[in-house]
């Protein structure tokens, strides 16, 4: 009989503030709170880790923590997360860790067991100075101060629900831009006469901006502009903006000493991720996973 093909299970630590053990404990608590099944029949299960079924009800409950564009993708991500947790639980039971592990104060017993399991089998290595220097030299674009732009604007306000008002605001903004192309010296005058932003009293000055300092939709657009008057209105939740970029300052490169700890933390996490993936592959050899491939195939 051919040996079943082992597939790599995706797991990401960087997006989670909770430990794997805490996630496992929370998962058990969610299962216990599901209550009786409708019509007294259990939910179907098409996913198995060893002889343990993972029901569609469990997957549906887990999906709320895995948002995706399509429900099939959310289902696949939820299924992968439940498989990882069950693999770890199976190994905890096999090694009988519950009999020897001492939980920290306030730590659930199951979380303590999984913590101990990972401490024993997942490598924890702090990157060397040479590792950090190499990464710094190979990725210079990642280590510089934020780009900045100095911006003036004129806001023609319209709420997101006011379709007619937004159409008029865009039309007016386009007309003002056409005039300013011919007479750019009138920008401050136009701001004072037409703008709905409090900055009108300062000539529309927003000052120096870095990414993330304004609303996301405005931020994304203005940081793509070239210096000078924007040739089109910039839309935001507040309405339409006539924008002038007066100056662009590229962020200066940061010294290695300023980013050394950030690099070390990142590389340490990468090593741990790789070690965890390798350990999960070992567990898949020990406990067969059935049904996950079909769920992932349905997700495209």
C-alpha positions in Angstrom: 0.0 0.0 0.0 1.4 3.4 -1.0 2.4 5.7 1.8 0.0 8.7 2.0 1.4 11.9 0.6 2.3 14.4 3.4 1.3 18.0 2.8 2.6 21.1 4.5 0.2 22.8 6.8 0.2 26.5 6.8 0.5 28.1 10.2 1.2 31.7 11.0 2.4 33.0 14.4 3.0 36.6 13.5 -0.7 37.5 13.2 -1.8 35.9 16.5 -1.3 37.5 19.9 -2.3 34.2 21.7 -0.2 31.1 22.1 -1.0 27.9 20.2 -1.9 26.4 23.6 -4.3 29.2 24.4 -5.9 28.8 20.9 -6.3 25.1 21.6 -7.9 25.7 25.0 -10.3 28.2 23.5 -11.2 25.8 20.7 -12.2 23.1 23.3 -14.3 25.7 25.1 -16.1 26.6 21.9 -16.8 22.9 21.2 -18.3 22.5 24.7 -20.6 25.5 24.2 -22.1 24.3 21.0 -25.0 22.5 22.7 -27.3 19.8 21.3 -27.4 19.3 17.5 -30.5 20.0 15.6 -32.9 17.1 15.5 -30.6 15.2 17.8 -28.2 14.2 15.0 -24.4 15.1 15.1 -23.0 17.4 12.4 -21.3 15.5 9.5 -17.5 15.1 9.5 -15.4 14.9 6.4 -12.1 15.8 8.1 -10.1 13.4 10.3 -6.8 13.5 12.2 -6.1 9.9 12.9 -9.4 8.5 14.2 -10.6 11.8 15.5 -13.3 13.5 13.4 -13.5 17.3 13.0 -17.1 18.1 12.3 -18.6 20.7 9.9 -20.0 22.4 13.0 -16.5 22.8 14.4 -15.3 24.2 11.1 -18.2 26.6 10.8 -17.5 27.8 14.4 -13.8 28.3 13.6 -14.5 30.2 10.3 -15.4 33.4 12.2 -11.7 33.7 13.1 -10.6 33.3 9.4 -12.1 36.0 7.2 -11.6 35.6 3.5 -13.1 36.8 0.2 -14.9 33.5 -0.4 -16.5 31.2 2.2 -14.6 28.2 0.7 -11.3 30.0 1.5 -12.5 30.7 5.0 -13.5 27.1 5.5 -10.1 25.8 4.3 -8.2 28.1 6.6 -10.4 27.1 9.5 -10.0 23.4 8.7 -6.2 23.8 8.6 -6.2 25.6 12.0 -8.3 22.8 13.5 -6.0 20.1 12.1 -2.9 21.8 13.6 -4.6 22.0 17.0 -5.7 18.4 16.8 -2.2 17.2 15.8 -0.7 18.9 18.8 -3.4 17.5 21.2 -2.8 14.0 19.9 0.9 14.3 20.5 0.3 15.7 24.0 -1.8 12.6 24.8 0.7 10.2 23.3 3.5 11.6 25.4 1.3 11.8 28.5 2.5 15.3 29.3 -0.6 16.0 31.4 1.0 13.8 34.1 4.3 15.7 34.3 3.8 19.3 33.2 3.3 22.0 35.8 1.1 24.9 34.6 2.0 28.5 35.4 -0.4 30.4 37.7 -3.7 30.9 35.9 -2.6 28.8 32.9 -5.0 26.1 31.7 -3.6 22.6 31.9 -4.0 21.9 28.2 -2.2 25.2 27.3 0.6 24.3 29.6 1.0 20.9 27.9 1.1 22.3 24.4 3.6 25.0 25.6 5.9 22.3 27.0 5.5 20.2 23.8 6.6 23.1 21.6 9.4 24.1 23.9 10.8 20.6 23.7 10.4 20.1 19.9 10.5 23.4 18.2 13.9 25.1 17.8 14.4 28.4 19.5 17.5 30.1 18.0 18.6 33.7 18.4 20.2 35.0 15.1 23.8 35.9 15.2 25.3 39.3 14.5 26.4 38.0 11.1 22.9 36.8 10.3 21.5 40.2 11.0 24.2 42.1 9.1 23.6 39.8 6.1 19.9 40.5 6.1 20.4 44.2 6.5 22.8 44.3 3.5 20.5 42.2 1.3 17.3 44.2 2.0 18.3 47.9 2.1 14.9 49.0 0.8 13.3 47.8 4.1 15.3 50.0 6.3 14.8 53.7 5.8 12.8 56.4 7.5 9.3 57.0 6.2 8.8 58.9 3.0 7.1 62.3 3.6 5.1 64.7 1.4 4.1 68.3 2.0 0.5 68.8 0.9 -2.1 71.5 0.4 -5.7 70.6 -0.4 -9.2 72.0 -1.0 -12.1 69.8 0.1 -15.5 69.7 -1.6 -17.5 67.9 1.1 -20.1 65.2 0.4 -21.2 62.3 2.6 -20.7 58.8 1.3 -24.5 58.3 1.2 -25.2 61.4 -0.9 -24.8 60.1 -4.4 -26.0 63.4 -6.1 -23.8 65.5 -3.8 -20.7 63.4 -4.5 -21.3 63.6 -8.2 -21.5 67.4 -8.0 -18.4 67.6 -5.8 -16.4 65.7 -8.3 -17.6 67.8 -11.2 -16.7 71.0 -9.3 -13.3 69.6 -8.3 -12.5 68.8 -12.0 -13.5 72.4 -13.0 -11.3 73.9 -10.3 -8.4 71.8 -11.3 -8.8 72.9 -14.9 -8.7 76.6 -13.8 -5.7 76.0 -11.5 -3.7 74.5 -14.3 -4.0 77.8 -16.1 -3.7 80.0 -12.9 -1.9 78.0 -10.2 -1.3 81.2 -8.1 -5.1 81.2 -7.3 -4.9 78.0 -5.2 -5.0 79.8 -1.8 -7.8 82.0 -3.0 -9.8 79.0 -4.2 -9.2 77.2 -0.9 -10.6 80.2 1.1 -13.6 80.5 -1.2 -14.5 76.8 -1.7 -13.0 74.4 0.8 -15.1 72.7 3.5 -12.0 71.7 5.5 -10.9 73.8 8.6 -7.5 74.0 7.0 -9.0 76.7 4.7 -7.8 79.3 7.2 -4.2 78.1 6.6 -4.5 78.1 2.9 -5.3 74.4 2.9 -2.0 73.4 4.4 -1.8 69.9 5.8 1.9 70.1 6.4 4.3 67.2 6.2 2.6 63.8 6.1 3.9 60.3 6.5 2.0 57.2 5.5 -0.8 56.3 7.8 -1.4 59.8 9.2 -4.6 60.4 7.1 -7.6 58.3 6.3 -6.5 55.2 4.4 -8.2 56.0 1.0 -6.7 59.5 0.9 -3.3 58.2 2.1 -3.1 55.6 -0.7 -3.8 58.1 -3.4 -1.7 61.1 -2.3 1.5 59.1 -1.8 1.3 58.0 -5.5 1.2 61.6 -6.7 4.0 63.5 -8.3 5.0 66.9 -7.1 2.7 69.7 -8.2 -1.1 70.0 -8.8 -2.8 66.6 -8.9 -4.4 66.2 -12.4 -7.6 64.6 -11.0 -9.7 64.9 -7.8 -8.7 62.7 -4.9 -11.7 60.9 -3.4 -12.2 60.2 0.3 -15.0 59.5 2.7 -15.2 63.2 3.2 -15.8 64.1 -0.4 -13.4 65.1 -3.2 -10.1 66.9 -2.8 -8.1 69.2 -5.0 -4.6 68.4 -4.0 -1.2 70.0 -4.5 2.0 68.2 -3.5 4.5 70.9 -2.7 7.5 68.8 -1.8 8.5 65.1 -1.6 11.2 63.9 0.8 12.3 60.3 0.5 13.1 58.6 3.8 16.8 58.3 4.6 18.5 55.0 5.1 18.6 53.8 8.7 21.8 52.7 10.3 22.2 49.0 11.2 22.4 49.9 14.9 18.9 51.4 14.7 17.3 48.3 13.2 19.4 45.5 14.5 16.8 44.4 17.2 14.0 44.6 14.6 16.0 42.3 12.3 16.9 39.9 15.0 13.2 39.6 16.1 12.1 39.0 12.5 14.7 36.3 11.8 14.1 34.6 15.1 10.4 34.4 14.2 11.2 33.0 10.7 13.4 30.3 12.2 10.7 29.3 14.7 8.1 29.3 11.9 10.3 26.9 9.8 10.9 24.7 12.8 7.2 24.5 13.6 6.4 23.6 10.0 9.0 20.8 10.1 7.6 19.5 13.4 4.0 19.5 12.0 5.2 17.5 9.1 6.6 14.9 11.5 3.2 14.8 13.3 1.4 14.3 10.0 3.6 11.2 9.4 2.5 9.9 12.8 -1.2 10.8 12.6 -2.8 10.6 9.2 -4.9 13.6 8.0 -7.8 12.8 5.8 -10.2 15.1 4.1 -8.2 18.4 4.2 -7.1 18.1 0.5 -10.7 18.0 -0.7 -11.6 21.1 1.4 -8.6 23.0 0.1 -9.4 21.9 -3.5 -12.9 23.4 -3.1 -11.4 26.7 -2.0 -9.6 26.9 -5.4 
